[in-house]
Amino acid sequence: MADRPIDTANDSGEPSSNSRFRTFAGTISTGMEVISSEGELIGHVDLVQGDHIVLAPSKEGEPSTYFVPLSLIDGITEEQILLASRGDGTFGLGATP
């Protein structure tokens, strides 16, 4: 489970554009690339909500509807989150946590 952001630029409780989230897998920052087990870019981190990464919208003004469970994380570098293979056909589909 992720904690509240480590650093927040405003007092509203909303993550700033450079928020960092402490998770069991390591520290995740807003804007990090999320990479599939095949090496493809899935998207960029918008925020961490509960036990899911919320991906940033692909187009300006669109709501984000894609979530990645923290349990899929295989590794974290300073700029990327590498996902492990899920093993079923639903990976990459929009989901609700």
Secondary structure by P-SEA (a helix, b strand, c coil): cccccccccccccccccbbbbbccccccccbbbbbcccccccbbbccccccbbbbccccccccccbbbbccccccccccbbbbcccccccccccccc
